[in-house]
């Protein structure tokens, strides 16, 4: 199995797994941003995880900007959108897939 295939599979997993919890929450509460933030920071341990993900997202965006430019990656906006709409679990493997495609464009999936 190629690296591109692995990154693509990880992107799918990184999209589906978080949404298994998020979609039912949205079905119950709607897209209530204030409630989402309130529940995200309801206690110190959930705040720890929430802040970790926020910092990881910022690190991912910097990595996408610097490494994307260096490696000539196209569509670097897509991993940033994925990280904002899904999470780092989708944004990072999507960027790695795009980077691998730029580095070895003739490799098949």
N, C-alpha and C positions, 0 to 999 in steps of 0.2 A: 504494500500500500504506500503510495507516495505521500510526501509531506503535505502537498496541496489537498489531497483527499482527507487526510487526518485533520487538517485545519478546518476544512469545510464541515466535516462531521462534528468537530468541536463547536463550530459556529451554530449548527443546528441544535445540538445539546444545550449550548449556552443561551439559546433563544427559548427553547421549549421548557426547560426545567424552571427558570424563574417565573415564567408565565403560568405554570401550574398553580402557583400561589397567588400571583397578582390578578389574574383574570377573575377567579371566584371572589376576591376582595372587591374588585370593581363592580362585579355583578351585585354584590350585597350593598355597597355604599355609594356607587357611582364614582365619578372621577372627582372626588372631594379632596382637593390638594391640601387644605388646612388639616383635615382629619388624617390624611396620609402622613404629613409631617409630624403631627401630634403623636400618632402611633409609632412612627419611626423612632422618635426620641422619647418614648414613654418611660424608659428606664436607662440606667447607665450601660448595660450590656447591649441593648438594641442601638443606643447612640454610638457605642464603640463600633459596631458593624456598619451603621449608616455612615459615620465619618470615614471609616476605612474605605468604603466604596467610593465616597466622594473624592477623597485624596487619590485613590487609584485611578479614577476617571481623569483627573487633571494630569496625572503622570502619563496615562495612555495618550491623551491629546498631545502632550509634548513629544512623546515617542513617535506618534504618527507624523507630526510636523517635521521633526528632524530626520527620522529614518526614511520617511516617505520621500522627502526631497533628495536625500542621499542615494536611495535605491531607484529613484525614478518611478515610484508607485503612482498609478493613476487612480482617480476616484477616492482620494484620501478623505473626502467628506463623509463617505459611507460608514466607516468605522466610528466616526464621531457621532453621527446620527444614531447608529446602533447602540452606542454607549449611553446616549441620552434617552432613547426610547425603550431599550431593553436592559442594558447594563454592560459592565466591563466583560462579563462572561460571554457576550456576543461580540462586542467591539474589538477585543484583542484578537480572538481567532479570525475574525473577518479581516483585520489588518494583516495578520500573518499570512493568510491565504492570498490577499492582494499582493503583498510583498514577494511571496514565493512565485506568483505568476509573473511579476516584473523581472525577477532575477532569472527564472528559467521559463520563458514564455512558450517554449516548444514542448514542454512536458504535458502529457495528457492527464486529466483527472482520473 
